[in-house]
Amino acid sequence: MQSQVFDVLVIGGGVTGAGIALDAASRGLSTAVVDYQDWAAGTSSRSSRLVHGGLRYLYNLDFKLVAEALKERGRLLTTIAPHLVEAQPFLWPLKTPVVERAYSAVGVGMYDALAVIGAGGRKTVPTQKHLSKKAAMRHFPEVKADALCGAIEFYDARVDDARLVITLIRTALKYGAEAASRIKVTGIVKDEKGAAAGAEVTDLETGASFTIRAKKIINATGVWTEETQDMAGGTGGLKVLASKGIHIVIPRDRLKAKAGMFLRTEKSVLFIIPWQHYWVIGTTDTAWHEQLENPVPTSADIDYVLAHANEVLDKLLTRDDIIGTYAGLRPLLQPKVLDESKSTKVSREHTVSEVIPGMVAIAGGKLTTYRVMAEDAVDFALGKEAAEATPSPTAGLPLLGADGYDAVVNQSARLGKQYGFDADRMKHLLSRYGSEIEDLLASIDENPTLAQPLQHAPQFIRAEVSRACTVEGALHLEDIFVSRVRLNSESRDRGGACVDEVAEIAAKALGWDDARSAAEKANYRARIAAELAAEEQTTDAAASAEREKAVDIVGAGVTA
């Protein structure tokens, strides 16, 4: 990164930054992308894990916004990432038999129609189905009998958010981008005319400082937007506030339901979302005024989600049912940008603004529309003429693992028999790696011990840990547990029982000595203790203080 002048430097490695890196690289632009944490370490690994059009926006008459999101949902399901994005049925419970069913049917019907139109007349998911009370309770047997008089079944989709981001980064690399995590931007370099010409950065792994030179800089740092753009000075840019959303995770066998559930609350919406081995329930929407790196749920947040879920569940959930929690920060774009003359509001959900000449910022939006945001950001950075000369190809560009996915699915039974994997294991692997499962199986051919399940988390095999290190960019033990083998949010002990085994695999893959392995294990165990302690606090300030007792694995002494 130090030896060339890039066409585009992207600051931020969440879903927006990763999408921008792929968009720019696939246009043939020399591209670099950096993040001062691991890929997807912020909001993009802490979402509801949904790819959805935003059904509730229809009731605000935001037809354009919903249509755009549904069009992107269809692209992700069919072309861009069919291995990572899966159609998911939800029940919308009805409380009154006639009026509510009528207006809800109109709304959901319009939702379905917009999806079909966006997909060029094709159905990418099934359309709505009206269910009687009896039928609804067959789909979701744990619902209270008095919580509904019937339901509408509709479809959206789900995705492992962090895996999507990591796959976007890796696909950008395929098209020539350069990417580096744990690179902290400490300043913006300007040319003699005051235009952005690059960034001063520090490698948090080594402590080395250097300059990355670029013709254009795109700031895609989410809740850190203002902090990043302030380095450039000037009068342009965006204003962003952080809003916390939390989720709880419960075991898959705790509910026998065949569909998820969509509920409206007084503050937000609540989704009960089924996954292969667990359920995710959330979310909340509250202002967050603490440190931005490590938001955490409080005891009050957890009680709030439990209470709203229990409004419709016959067998009440308790804290004993919870196997995981996590919190993320939404970057809420404020109505006023810092300089209206230097911005273009391309969507109600996201805005692109010039910070200074040569540097733009993008904020707002949601995971589902990351690709549109990326295209808008690169178009804006390039300018109208250059953007028209090199348009984005990403609307039809498959991510790694998507090409040949259907063919590999057809080979699933044969491959499972060959490697001793049952149907559940094959479904798990295919939904994570798609057609790249062949590479994972090749690693098992070279080292058959990698086919073994993790002793304390048998839903994952050792090959997945090894691949996280050798292919997916994990540099530390926490990178594996948080964003790749996601036991941090999907197991009761946050992966604590697996620390020794995972560290042993990572040490071989990354060349750690005994001292490095011991430091990595101690650091992750401290993180577990801090996160569990934070959950017991009743306020954001107290929870944040507990979480901050676990120090970062790198860069603690580096300042901007």
C-alpha positions in Angstrom: 0.0 0.0 0.0 2.9 2.3 0.5 4.4 2.1 -3.0 1.6 3.4 -5.2 -1.0 6.1 -5.6 -4.5 4.4 -5.5 -7.4 5.6 -7.5 -9.6 5.1 -4.4 -8.9 4.7 -0.7 -11.8 3.4 1.3 -11.7 4.0 5.1 -14.0 1.6 6.9 -14.4 -2.2 6.6 -18.0 -2.7 7.4 -20.6 -3.7 4.8 -20.6 -0.3 3.2 -16.9 0.1 3.0 -16.5 -3.5 1.8 -19.1 -2.9 -0.8 -17.4 0.3 -2.0 -14.1 -1.5 -2.3 -15.7 -4.2 -4.5 -17.5 -1.6 -6.5 -14.4 0.4 -7.2 -12.2 -2.6 -7.9 -14.7 -4.2 -10.2 -14.7 -0.9 -12.3 -11.0 -1.3 -12.8 -10.0 1.3 -10.3 -6.9 0.7 -8.2 -8.4 0.4 -4.7 -7.3 0.1 -1.1 -9.5 -0.5 1.9 -8.5 -0.3 5.6 -10.2 -0.6 9.0 -8.7 0.0 12.4 -10.5 -3.1 13.8 -11.2 -6.5 12.2 -13.5 -6.6 9.2 -17.2 -6.1 10.2 -16.1 -5.5 13.8 -18.6 -2.7 14.3 -22.3 -2.5 13.3 -21.9 -5.0 10.4 -21.4 -8.0 12.7 -24.1 -6.9 15.2 -27.3 -6.5 13.1 -30.5 -8.4 13.1 -28.9 -10.5 10.2 -31.9 -9.7 7.9 -32.0 -8.8 4.3 -35.4 -7.1 4.0 -37.3 -4.5 2.2 -38.6 -2.8 5.3 -42.2 -3.7 5.4 -43.0 -1.1 8.0 -41.8 1.7 5.7 -44.8 1.0 3.4 -47.0 2.4 6.1 -45.0 5.6 5.8 -45.6 5.5 2.1 -41.9 5.2 1.3 -42.5 3.2 -1.8 -39.3 4.1 -3.6 -37.2 3.1 -0.5 -39.0 -0.3 -0.2 -38.8 -1.0 -3.9 -35.1 -0.4 -3.9 -34.4 -2.6 -0.9 -36.6 -5.4 -2.3 -34.8 -5.2 -5.7 -31.5 -5.6 -3.8 -32.9 -8.5 -1.8 -33.8 -10.3 -5.0 -30.3 -9.8 -6.5 -28.7 -11.1 -3.3 -31.0 -14.2 -3.2 -30.5 -15.1 -6.9 -27.2 -13.8 -8.2 -24.9 -12.0 -5.8 -24.9 -14.3 -2.7 -27.4 -17.1 -2.9 -25.2 -19.2 -0.6 -25.2 -16.6 2.1 -28.7 -15.1 1.8 -31.7 -17.4 2.5 -35.4 -16.7 2.1 -37.1 -16.8 5.4 -40.9 -16.9 6.2 -42.3 -14.7 8.9 -45.7 -14.6 10.6 -47.5 -11.3 11.1 -50.0 -12.0 13.8 -53.4 -10.4 13.5 -55.4 -9.3 16.5 -58.7 -8.5 14.7 -60.3 -10.7 12.0 -61.5 -8.3 9.4 -60.1 -4.8 9.4 -56.6 -5.6 10.4 -56.4 -8.5 8.0 -57.7 -6.3 5.2 -55.2 -3.4 5.5 -52.3 -5.8 6.4 -53.1 -7.9 3.3 -52.9 -4.7 1.1 -49.6 -3.7 2.6 -48.0 -7.2 2.3 -49.5 -7.6 -1.1 -47.9 -4.3 -2.2 -44.6 -5.6 -0.7 -44.8 -8.8 -2.7 -45.7 -6.8 -5.9 -42.7 -4.5 -5.5 -40.4 -7.5 -5.0 -41.7 -9.1 -8.2 -41.4 -5.9 -10.2 -37.9 -5.4 -8.9 -36.9 -8.9 -10.0 -38.1 -8.3 -13.6 -41.4 -10.2 -13.1 -39.9 -13.2 -11.3 -40.8 -14.4 -7.8 -37.6 -14.6 -5.7 -39.6 -15.6 -2.6 -43.1 -17.0 -2.2 -45.9 -14.4 -1.9 -48.1 -13.9 1.1 -50.4 -16.6 2.5 -53.3 -16.0 4.8 -53.6 -18.3 7.8 -56.4 -19.1 10.1 -55.7 -19.1 13.9 -55.4 -22.8 13.8 -53.0 -22.8 10.9 -50.9 -20.0 12.4 -50.5 -22.0 15.6 -49.4 -25.0 13.6 -46.7 -22.8 12.1 -45.8 -21.3 15.4 -47.1 -23.7 18.2 -45.6 -21.7 21.0 -47.7 -18.6 20.4 -50.4 -17.7 23.0 -53.8 -18.6 21.9 -55.1 -15.1 22.7 -52.2 -13.4 21.0 -53.7 -13.7 17.5 -56.9 -14.6 15.6 -54.9 -15.5 12.5 -51.8 -14.4 10.7 -50.3 -13.5 7.4 -47.2 -15.4 6.3 -44.8 -13.3 4.3 -41.1 -13.7 3.2 -38.0 -11.8 3.7 -34.4 -13.1 4.0 -31.6 -13.6 6.4 -27.8 -13.4 6.2 -24.8 -13.9 8.4 -23.8 -10.3 8.3 -20.1 -10.6 9.2 -19.6 -13.4 6.7 -21.2 -11.2 4.0 -18.7 -8.5 4.8 -15.7 -10.8 4.8 -16.8 -12.3 1.5 -17.2 -8.8 0.0 -13.6 -8.0 1.0 -12.3 -11.2 -0.4 -14.2 -10.7 -3.7 -12.7 -7.2 -3.9 -9.3 -8.8 -3.5 -10.1 -11.0 -6.4 -10.6 -8.0 -8.6 -7.3 -6.4 -7.6 -8.1 -4.4 -4.4 -5.7 -4.3 -1.5 -7.1 -4.7 2.0 -5.6 -4.4 5.5 -7.4 -4.6 8.8 -6.2 -3.0 12.1 -4.8 0.0 10.2 -5.7 3.2 12.0 -6.1 6.4 10.0 -4.4 9.2 12.0 -4.6 12.1 9.5 -5.7 13.1 6.0 -2.9 14.2 3.6 -3.7 17.2 1.3 -2.0 18.5 -1.8 -0.9 22.0 -2.4 -4.5 23.0 -3.4 -6.0 21.6 -0.2 -7.5 18.6 -1.8 -7.3 15.2 -0.1 -4.4 13.2 -1.5 -4.1 10.3 0.9 -4.0 9.3 4.6 -1.5 9.0 7.3 -2.0 5.6 9.0 -0.5 3.4 11.7 -0.4 -0.4 11.5 -1.7 -1.4 15.0 -0.1 -4.9 14.6 3.5 -3.5 14.2 3.3 0.1 15.4 4.7 1.3 12.0 3.4 4.5 10.5 3.2 5.3 6.8 1.2 7.1 4.2 -1.3 5.7 1.7 -1.7 8.0 -1.3 -4.9 8.1 -3.2 -6.7 10.3 -5.8 -10.0 9.9 -4.0 -10.9 9.0 -0.4 -14.3 7.6 0.6 -15.1 7.7 4.3 -17.4 4.8 5.2 -16.9 4.6 8.9 -20.5 4.5 10.2 -20.8 5.8 13.7 -17.2 7.1 13.4 -18.1 9.3 10.4 -17.6 12.6 12.1 -14.4 11.5 13.8 -12.9 10.5 10.5 -14.0 13.5 8.5 -12.8 15.9 11.2 -9.2 14.9 10.3 -9.7 16.5 7.0 -11.0 19.9 8.3 -13.1 21.8 5.9 -16.8 22.6 6.2 -18.3 19.6 4.5 -19.4 16.2 5.8 -22.2 14.4 7.6 -23.6 14.4 11.1 -24.3 11.0 12.6 -25.8 9.8 15.9 -25.4 6.3 17.4 -28.5 4.3 18.3 -28.1 1.0 20.1 -29.9 -2.2 19.1 -29.6 -5.4 21.1 -30.4 -9.0 20.4 -30.7 -12.2 22.4 -30.0 -15.7 21.1 -31.8 -18.8 22.3 -31.4 -22.5 21.3 -33.2 -23.7 18.2 -35.0 -26.4 20.1 -36.5 -23.9 22.5 -39.2 -23.1 19.9 -40.6 -25.7 17.5 -41.9 -23.0 15.1 -41.6 -23.4 11.4 -41.5 -19.6 10.7 -40.2 -16.5 12.3 -42.4 -13.8 13.7 -42.7 -10.0 13.1 -44.0 -7.8 15.9 -44.4 -4.1 16.3 -43.5 -2.5 19.6 -44.0 1.0 21.0 -40.3 1.9 20.2 -39.3 -0.4 17.3 -40.0 -3.7 15.8 -39.3 -7.1 17.2 -38.2 -10.1 15.0 -38.1 -13.7 16.2 -35.8 -15.1 13.6 -35.0 -18.8 13.2 -31.5 -20.0 12.2 -30.2 -23.5 11.7 -29.0 -24.0 15.3 -30.5 -21.1 17.2 -33.0 -18.2 17.3 -32.2 -14.4 17.2 -34.7 -12.1 18.9 -34.5 -8.3 18.7 -34.2 -5.4 18.5 -34.1 -2.2 20.5 -33.6 1.4 19.5 -32.0 3.7 22.1 -29.5 6.5 22.1 -26.0 5.5 23.0 -23.6 8.1 24.4 -20.7 5.8 25.5 -17.5 4.6 23.7 -18.3 3.4 20.2 -16.0 0.4 19.8 -17.7 -2.0 22.2 -21.4 -1.4 22.7 -23.0 -3.9 25.1 -26.6 -4.8 26.2 -27.6 -4.0 29.7 -29.7 -6.1 32.0 -32.6 -3.7 31.3 -32.2 -4.2 27.5 -32.4 -7.9 27.9 -35.5 -7.6 30.1 -37.1 -5.4 27.5 -36.6 -7.9 24.7 -37.7 -10.9 26.9 -40.9 -9.0 27.9 -41.9 -8.2 24.4 -41.3 -11.7 23.1 -43.2 -13.1 26.1 -46.2 -11.0 25.1 -46.9 -13.6 22.4 -45.2 -16.7 23.7 -47.1 -19.3 25.7 -44.1 -20.8 27.5 -42.3 -17.7 28.7 -38.7 -17.2 27.9 -36.3 -16.6 30.9 -32.7 -15.6 31.2 -31.9 -19.3 31.6 -33.0 -19.8 27.9 -30.5 -17.2 26.7 -27.3 -18.6 25.1 -26.0 -15.3 23.7 -26.4 -11.6 23.5 -24.9 -8.8 21.4 -25.4 -5.1 20.7 -24.7 -2.9 17.7 -24.8 0.8 16.9 -26.9 2.1 14.0 -25.4 5.2 12.4 -28.4 7.4 12.3 -28.0 10.1 9.6 -29.1 13.5 10.9 -31.4 15.7 8.7 -28.7 18.4 8.2 -25.4 17.8 6.6 -22.5 20.2 7.5 -22.7 21.9 4.1 -25.8 21.4 2.0 -24.1 22.7 -1.1 -21.6 19.8 -1.1 -24.0 16.9 -0.6 -26.4 14.8 -2.6 -29.3 13.1 -0.8 -29.6 10.1 -3.1 -31.9 8.2 -0.7 -34.0 8.9 2.4 -31.8 6.2 4.1 -28.3 7.3 3.0 -26.5 10.5 1.9 -23.2 11.1 0.2 -21.3 14.4 1.0 -18.1 16.0 0.0 -15.9 16.6 3.1 -13.2 18.4 1.2 -12.2 18.2 -2.5 -11.0 14.6 -3.1 -12.8 13.2 0.0 -16.4 12.1 0.4 -18.4 10.6 3.2 -21.4 8.3 3.1 -23.6 7.4 6.0 -27.0 6.0 6.8 -28.6 3.2 4.9 -28.9 -0.5 5.9 -27.3 -3.8 5.2 -29.8 -4.8 2.5 -28.9 -1.8 0.3 -25.1 -1.8 0.8 -24.5 -2.4 -2.9 -26.6 0.7 -4.0 -24.8 2.8 -1.3 -21.5 1.6 -2.7 -22.4 2.5 -6.2 -23.6 5.9 -5.2 -20.5 6.6 -3.2 -18.1 5.7 -6.0 -20.2 7.6 -8.6 -20.1 10.7 -6.4 -16.4 10.4 -5.7 -15.6 10.0 -9.4 -17.9 12.7 -10.7 -20.7 12.3 -13.3 -18.5 12.0 -16.4 -16.0 9.5 -15.0 -18.8 7.5 -13.4 -20.7 7.2 -16.7 -17.5 6.1 -18.4 -16.9 3.3 -15.9 -20.3 2.2 -14.6 -20.7 -0.2 -11.7 -21.0 -3.9 -12.7 -22.0 -5.1 -9.2 -25.7 -5.6 -9.8 -25.0 -8.8 -11.5 -21.6 -9.7 -10.0 -21.6 -12.9 -7.9 -19.5 -13.0 -4.8 -17.0 -15.7 -4.0 -18.9 -18.9 -3.4 -21.9 -18.0 -5.5 -20.7 -19.2 -8.9 -21.5 -22.9 -9.2 -23.4 -22.9 -5.9 -26.5 -24.8 -7.3 -24.2 -27.5 -8.8 -22.4 -28.0 -5.5 -25.8 -28.2 -3.7 -26.7 -31.0 -6.1 -23.5 -32.9 -5.0 -24.3 -32.4 -1.3 -25.3 -36.0 -0.5 -22.4 -37.5 -2.3 -19.9 -35.1 -0.7 -21.4 -35.7 2.7 -21.1 -39.4 2.4 -17.5 -39.1 1.2 -16.4 -37.0 4.2 -18.7 -38.6 6.8 -20.9 -35.4 7.1 -24.6 -35.7 7.7 -27.2 -33.5 6.0 -27.2 -30.9 8.9 -23.4 -30.5 8.6 -23.6 -30.1 4.8 -26.3 -27.5 5.1 -24.2 -25.6 7.6 -21.1 -25.7 5.4 -22.9 -24.8 2.1 -24.6 -21.9 3.7 -21.3 -20.5 4.9 -19.0 -21.3 1.9 -21.1 -22.0 -1.1 -19.1 -23.4 -4.0 -16.0 -22.7 -2.0 -16.8 -25.7 0.1 -14.6 -27.5 -2.4 -11.6 -25.5 -1.1 -12.5 -26.3 2.5 -12.8 -30.0 1.6 -9.4 -29.9 -0.1 -7.9 -28.7 3.1 -9.4 -31.8 4.8 -7.8 -34.0 2.1 -4.4 -32.5 3.1 -5.1 -32.8 6.8 -7.9 -35.2 7.7 -7.9 -34.1 11.4 -9.6 -30.9 10.2 -12.8 -32.8 9.5 -13.2 -33.3 13.3 -15.9 -31.3 15.1 -14.8 -28.9 17.8 -15.0 -30.8 21.0 -17.3 -28.2 22.8 -19.0 -26.8 19.8 -19.6 -29.7 17.4 -21.7 -27.6 15.0 -18.3 -26.3 13.7 -15.4 -28.4 12.4 -11.7 -27.7 12.8 -11.3 -26.8 9.1 -13.5 -23.8 9.6 -11.1 -22.4 12.3 -8.1 -23.1 10.1 -9.8 -21.4 7.1 -10.7 -18.4 9.2 -7.0 -17.8 9.6 -5.5 -18.8 6.3 -8.2 -17.5 3.9 -10.6 -15.2 5.8 -8.2 -12.7 7.3 -8.5 -13.5 11.1 -5.4 -12.3 12.9 -6.5 -12.9 16.5 -8.5 -15.4 18.5 -11.3 -12.9 19.0 -11.5 -12.4 15.2 -12.3 -16.1 14.9 -14.9 -16.2 17.7 -16.7 -13.0 16.9 -17.0 -12.8 13.2 -16.1 -16.2 11.7 -16.8 -19.1 14.0 -19.4 -17.0 15.8 -19.4 -18.6 19.2 -19.1 -15.2 20.9 -22.8 -14.6 20.3 -24.0 -18.1 19.7 -22.9 -20.1 22.8 -23.7 -19.6 26.5 -20.0 -19.2 27.5 -19.2 -17.1 24.4 -16.9 -19.9 23.2 -14.9 -20.1 26.4 -14.8 -23.9 26.5 -13.3 -23.9 23.0 -10.5 -21.4 23.6 -7.7 -23.9 24.0 -8.7 -26.0 21.0 -9.3 -23.0 18.7 -6.1 -21.4 19.8 -4.2 -24.6 19.0 -5.6 -24.7 15.4 -5.0 -20.9 15.0 -1.4 -21.2 16.3 -0.6 -23.8 13.6 -2.2 -21.7 10.9 -0.7 -18.4 11.9 2.6 -19.5 13.3 2.1 -18.4 16.9 4.6 -19.4 19.5 3.6 -20.5 23.0 3.8 -16.9 24.4 1.6 -15.5 21.6 -1.0 -18.3 22.1 -1.1 -17.7 25.8 -1.6 -13.9 25.3 -4.4 -14.5 22.8 -6.2 -16.9 25.1 -5.8 -14.5 28.1 -7.1 -11.6 26.1 -10.2 -13.4 24.8 -11.0 -14.8 28.2 -10.8 -11.3 29.6 -13.2 -10.1 26.9 -15.7 -12.9 27.8 -15.5 -11.9 31.5 -16.1 -8.2 30.6 -19.0 -8.9 28.3 -20.7 -11.1 30.9 -20.2 -8.5 33.6 -21.6 -5.8 31.4 -24.8 -7.7 30.9 -25.5 -7.5 34.7 -25.5 -3.7 34.7 -28.6 -1.6 34.5 -27.3 1.5 32.7 -25.3 2.0 29.5 -22.6 3.9 31.4 -22.0 1.1 33.9 -22.2 -1.6 31.2 -19.7 0.2 29.0 -17.3 0.7 32.0 -17.3 -3.1 32.6 -16.7 -3.9 29.0 -13.8 -1.4 28.8 -12.0 -3.4 31.5 -10.9 -5.8 28.7 -8.2 -4.0 26.7 -7.8 -4.3 23.0 -5.4 -7.0 21.8 -3.4 -4.5 19.7 -2.9 -0.8 19.5 -3.6 0.1 23.1 -0.7 2.6 23.2 -1.3 4.1 19.8 -3.1 7.5 19.6 -4.3 9.6 16.7 
